[in-house]
Amino acid sequence: MAKWETIRGTIPDRVKEIEHEIELVHEQLTNEEDFERSCELNLEMAELASIINDLWIWFRISPTVSSNSSLVPS
């Protein structure tokens, strides 16, 4: 459980890092005139946003310890 809490504690900082990456990509998108490149940047932002969503899901998981000493999400 302690190892999970240590990992879990890093999630908000990682989310902030990814949010910063999204801001940088958004800046590029704002100034981009090439349609294909704009699509690529949009996809990149969507992928980063998806990672953030996954991280928040993991952050909300409250594991329990099963009888065989492994962590089980609850």
C-alpha positions in Angstrom: 0.0 0.0 0.0 2.8 2.4 0.8 4.3 1.9 -2.7 0.9 2.7 -4.3 0.5 5.8 -2.2 4.0 7.0 -3.2 3.1 6.4 -6.9 -0.3 7.9 -6.5 1.2 11.0 -4.9 3.2 11.8 -8.1 0.0 11.8 -10.3 -1.0 15.5 -9.7 2.5 16.7 -10.6 2.5 14.6 -13.7 -0.9 16.0 -14.7 0.5 19.5 -14.3 3.4 18.6 -16.6 1.1 17.2 -19.2 -1.1 20.3 -19.0 1.9 22.4 -19.7 2.7 20.3 -22.7 -0.9 20.8 -23.9 -0.5 24.6 -23.5 2.7 24.5 -25.7 1.0 22.4 -28.4 -2.0 24.8 -28.2 0.3 27.7 -28.8 1.7 26.0 -31.9 -1.8 25.2 -33.1 -2.8 28.9 -32.7 -0.1 30.0 -35.1 -0.3 27.0 -37.5 -1.5 27.7 -41.0 -1.0 24.2 -42.5 -4.1 22.2 -42.2 -2.4 18.8 -42.0 0.0 20.0 -39.3 -3.1 21.5 -37.4 -4.7 18.1 -37.5 -1.5 16.5 -36.1 -1.4 19.1 -33.3 -5.0 18.5 -32.5 -4.4 14.8 -32.3 -1.4 15.4 -30.0 -3.5 17.5 -27.7 -6.3 14.9 -27.6 -3.7 12.1 -26.8 -2.3 14.2 -23.9 -5.8 14.9 -22.6 -6.5 11.2 -22.7 -3.4 10.5 -20.6 -4.6 13.1 -18.1 -8.0 11.4 -17.8 -6.4 8.0 -17.3 -4.1 9.4 -14.6 -7.1 10.9 -12.7 -8.9 7.5 -12.9 -5.8 5.9 -11.4 -5.6 8.6 -8.8 -9.1 7.9 -7.6 -8.6 4.1 -7.3 -8.5 3.0 -3.7 -6.8 -0.4 -3.7 -7.2 -2.9 -0.9 -4.8 -5.6 0.1 -6.1 -9.1 -0.7 -5.4 -12.2 1.3 -2.6 -13.1 -1.1 -0.8 -9.8 -0.3 -1.4 -8.2 -3.7 -3.1 -4.9 -4.3 -6.6 -5.1 -5.7 -8.4 -2.0 -7.0 -11.8 -1.4 -5.3 
